[in-house]
């Protein structure tokens, strides 16, 4: 077992998690006022983890960031539709259970608003653009490209689904503001976050390492949430149509692909299992002759 790489991975992951979680524990009074504080917060939240992984593993897990776009688009919408629908159904089942146990407590908590929502309501246009062009790319680079992808560069793809599950749980877990706001009903949101993490992990793995498509889907998902806050929430219905419409169309695409081929092979070039030395796989035209 590559003990040194595992140790480096554990350190880099701990730094990344500490950076993301810092936004919930560092008092705002400790940060500079205005844009200086905002930029410093972003550097701590995302920059520390990205830097730790870059220093430890370079850019190898990101090698196919923009390659295989056709394959990634197919896999991205297939798995987004599949897992987002599963997440919605699980959240709905949980909501029914909470209502049955204590309806008044459920309604009290579910109507709370997070700090992120409050900030978005104050400046929704900024947060829409920020989600589309920054958050989706940075979080996918960190969590799918590095936290998930680095495991494939260490161990290969034999157990990639196990790595996808654990990193998706980690991705959901660092969103502490859901637990802080919704308390005991927060699993309604966490099951959907885990589902999204799985969708993006599956896309990264089965496209051979593309991150561009899932970064755009991730950013679009967040942007729709902030769009619902524009005009004091008057766009809620439009946002719901956009959000559930994307899920429905993606799920329909997943069904079409399933009906066309109920037992697809893994999508990367070559054998279903790729060794650690071969991940992410290079396009055939760039592979050295054997």
Secondary structure, 3 states (H helix, E strand, C coil): CCHHHHHHHHHHHHHHHHHHHHHHHCCHHHCCCHHHHHHHHHHHHHHHHHHHHHHHHCCHHHCCCCCCHHHHHHHHHHHHHHHHHHHHHHHHHHHHHHHHHCHHHHHHHHCCCCHHHHHHHHCHHHHHHHHHHHHHHHHHHHHHHHHHHHHHHHHCCCCHHHHHHHHHHHHHHCCHHHHHHHHHHCHHHHHHHHHHHHHHHHHHHHCCCCCHHHHHHHHHHHHHHHHCCHHHHCCHHHHHHHHHHHHHHHHHHHHHHHHHCCCCCCCCCCCCCCCHHHCCCCCHHHCCCC
